[in-house]
Amino acid sequence: MIDNRDRHRFELTENGLMAWAEYHIRDGVYIIPHVEAEPPLRGTGAAGRLMAAITDAARAGGFKLEPRCPYARIWFQRHPGARDVLA
């Protein structure tokens, strides 16, 4: 996963295809309004792997996340061990 700061999104590339999570930062919190994967990646778990990588990056970087995208919210509901990074 990379933090594409120019495009304000986290990106995960698998098999030449991309899943990404757009963000903007407010008061040090990364707000995630949208998560998407290219159609061939949908249903493969790529977006979930992206969310796990974002969670790891938040822990390592000491920042918090605020998921606004329905997918991201559901992901955190399904992964209670990741909620420590929520704002």
C-alpha positions in Angstrom: 0.0 0.0 0.0 1.2 3.5 -0.7 0.0 6.9 0.4 -0.5 8.8 -2.8 -0.5 12.3 -1.2 -0.9 14.1 -4.6 -4.2 12.3 -5.1 -5.1 12.2 -1.4 -5.7 8.5 -1.4 -4.2 5.2 -0.1 -3.6 2.8 -3.0 -3.1 -1.0 -3.1 -2.1 -2.6 -6.4 -2.6 -6.3 -7.0 -2.1 -8.0 -10.4 -1.8 -4.6 -12.0 -5.2 -3.5 -10.7 -5.9 -1.0 -8.0 -8.1 -0.6 -4.9 -8.0 2.8 -3.2 -9.4 4.8 -0.3 -9.7 8.6 -0.8 -9.0 10.8 2.2 -8.8 14.3 3.5 -7.2 15.4 6.7 -8.9 17.5 9.3 -7.4 18.3 12.7 -4.9 15.4 12.2 -7.7 12.9 11.4 -7.8 11.0 8.1 -11.4 11.1 7.0 -12.2 8.4 4.5 -15.2 9.3 2.4 -14.8 6.6 -0.3 -13.2 3.2 -0.8 -13.3 1.5 -4.3 -11.7 -1.3 -6.2 -11.4 -1.8 -9.9 -14.2 -4.2 -11.0 -12.0 -7.3 -11.5 -10.8 -7.0 -7.9 -14.3 -6.7 -6.4 -15.1 -9.8 -4.3 -11.5 -10.8 -4.0 -10.8 -9.2 -0.6 -8.6 -6.5 -2.0 -10.5 -3.6 -0.4 -10.3 -5.5 2.9 -6.6 -5.9 2.5 -6.3 -2.2 1.8 -8.3 -1.3 4.9 -6.0 -3.6 7.0 -3.0 -1.8 5.5 -4.5 1.6 6.2 -5.1 0.5 9.8 -1.5 -0.6 10.2 -0.3 2.7 8.7 -2.4 4.6 11.2 -0.9 2.7 14.1 2.6 3.1 12.8 2.1 6.8 12.0 0.1 7.7 15.1 -2.9 9.1 13.3 -6.6 8.4 13.6 -9.2 7.5 11.0 -12.8 8.5 10.5 -14.5 6.2 8.1 -17.5 7.8 6.3 -17.7 5.4 3.4 -20.3 2.6 4.1 -17.7 0.0 3.1 -15.1 1.3 5.5 -17.7 1.6 8.4 -18.7 -2.0 7.9 -15.1 -3.2 7.7 -14.4 -1.7 11.1 -17.6 -3.3 12.5 -16.3 -6.6 11.3 -12.8 -6.0 12.7 -13.2 -4.8 16.2 -9.5 -5.3 16.9 -8.9 -2.4 14.4 -11.1 0.1 16.2 -8.2 1.5 18.2 -7.3 3.7 15.2 -10.8 5.3 15.0 -11.1 9.0 15.9 
